[in-house]
Amino acid sequence: MARILLPLCVAAVLFLCGIVTAGDEKAGGEVEKVARAEFPIGEQATFEAEIKHLATVLAAKVQYPAPEQYTRDIVVGHELKYVFELLREWPATEFRQPLLEYFSAKQFYEDECAEALLAYRDEELTDLVKSHAGVFGRVGATRFYRQENDMNDIIGNLRLWGRRFEFTGPKPFEPLDSLLPESKLLGRLKWPAGITVDDAVRQLGDTELSIRLQSWAWLAERGIIAPTEDVIAAWPRLKYEHQDFISDVRPRFVGHQRLLKLFEKLALMSAESEGINDTLIVGQVKLGRMETITQARQILAGVPVGKANDAPWSKTLALKVLAAAPSPEDVAVLIKISREVDEYRAGIAVEGLAQIDNLEAIDEVGKYLAKPSTDFRYSFVVRRIEQQSIKQLRNRDRYLDILATALRNALEISTERHTRDWRPLRLLGDAFICMSGQDFRKAIQAEKKKEPTGRVMGASWNSSKGFQTFSRPVYHDTATSIAKVCLDWYSQRAEEGRASAPR
């Protein structure tokens, strides 16, 4: 009997283990499926349900990171960077274990994950961050050293940064007569220290309109678009700078349709404010409202717009709308405008052409790029081509042709003038890398370590040795190295193409 029971027991144990393992694999598969959800996530029955679902998706993305795609990550950034950026202001229980496991595995975005862990102000997690060589210092040196006057005290500055999550009283927001705080650089607002996502969501239900609006705006700045009734109610009372801020937010994580509907309503309320109205209308197009494009085409073509849809649009606004989402049928009108004397309108038209996968459009953009410039409009056009690179293109080779010509010209200018402003060269180099789909990192490093371009000499003071002279080699800057590697690859590719062509 014992001989029979023992094998049966072993078999039963193995069977049960199999059930548990299968269950774990199934659960893991479900989590991985959630991790592949695209941002912004779809709207739920309630905003609270959306936030709960967003938390589930974020935790899954930390557990199962999307694979890296070198050129795509240059253009739009790997999604983990944005996830960690949000999580360092959302120290919630559901993220703690996924963050800890990611960090313990020493993965690629180690520093960004460290910031999210430090936000918990937990001694155990802080010790874990310190245990990874160099991470604690890098986080302090690269992220927070400018927050106070003591630039060198990394530990002190980390402590100062930690205060962002410390506040007295139940409310991090206080009522403001202006409803929203003052703006600072890059269009962001000056927020009080210590706010977290959970705090802002909670205060959406406050009795004070100013606090509800601040909560909405703080979340919106981080890509979370909450219900918009308070924004509509407060809109007529807001300063221009606050209206401009709201018209520029985007739904990175939640609330795409909600923001689109908000922009439609606010545009009707802002018809007299030309700048804000323009931004709201173009914003609608960028959020996917394509009906506006038809109206823009009619205005630019001089065709009377129907009474029902008539709007006091200028031709410049119509051009901005068209350039926000152009198509091959717009090539002729955009080329015509790109050759106008008005540089502002011409620049917008070239931006539009850069987004059309059409030979005639690309060649017109090539003429513009062939004259490298530090003008902001030039950088916008290069950036549009870079964004094109992640699409399925029929004319990728023609894009590479015009970028190679522009790179040669920019390299020649920087060499002749010995200029230290390499912005056009670097921008063009990055765009070429993305359009080529090649990972040139090793080649660029090798290029930088080639024969030095010269030597620099000088003197320094040492407390123990006094004055000392020095001489050290000077190598190519990064922008020049990128340009040389890209152009070498382009020439070699062209040579191989000629060699393989039928005779």
HELIX and SHEET records of a PDB file:
HELIX    1   1 ALA A    2  ALA A   35  1                                  34    
HELIX    2   2 PHE A   47  GLN A   63  1                                  17    
HELIX    3   3 TYR A   70  VAL A   76  1                                   7    
HELIX    4   4 GLU A   79  LEU A   87  1                                   9    
HELIX    5   5 THR A   93  SER A  104  1                                  12    
HELIX    6   6 GLU A  110  LEU A  118  1                                   9    
HELIX    7   7 GLU A  123  SER A  131  1                                   9    
HELIX    8   8 VAL A  135  ARG A  143  1                                   9    
HELIX    9   9 ILE A  154  GLY A  162  1                                   9    
HELIX   10  10 ARG A  163  PHE A  165  5                                   3    
HELIX   11  11 LEU A  185  GLY A  187  5                                   3    
HELIX   12  12 VAL A  197  ARG A  202  1                                   6    
HELIX   13  13 GLN A  203  GLY A  205  5                                   3    
HELIX   14  14 LEU A  209  GLU A  221  1                                  13    
HELIX   15  15 GLU A  229  ALA A  234  1                                   6    
HELIX   16  16 TRP A  235  ARG A  237  5                                   3    
HELIX   17  17 TYR A  240  SER A  247  1                                   8    
HELIX   18  18 HIS A  256  MET A  269  1                                  14    
HELIX   19  19 GLU A  274  LYS A  286  1                                  13    
HELIX   20  20 GLU A  291  ALA A  301  1                                  11    
HELIX   21  21 LYS A  307  ASN A  309  5                                   3    
HELIX   22  22 LYS A  315  ALA A  324  1                                  10    
HELIX   23  23 PRO A  328  ASP A  330  5                                   3    
HELIX   24  24 VAL A  331  SER A  338  1                                   8    
HELIX   25  25 GLU A  343  ALA A  354  1                                  12    
HELIX   26  26 LEU A  359  LEU A  369  1                                  11    
HELIX   27  27 PHE A  376  GLN A  388  1                                  13    
HELIX   28  28 ARG A  396  ARG A  417  1                                  22    
HELIX   29  29 ARG A  423  SER A  436  1                                  14    
HELIX   30  30 ARG A  441  LYS A  448  1                                   8    
HELIX   31  31 THR A  478  SER A  500  1                                  23    
SHEET    1   A 2 GLY A 454  ASN A 462  0                                        
SHEET    2   A 2 GLY A 466  VAL A 474 -1                                        
END                                                                             
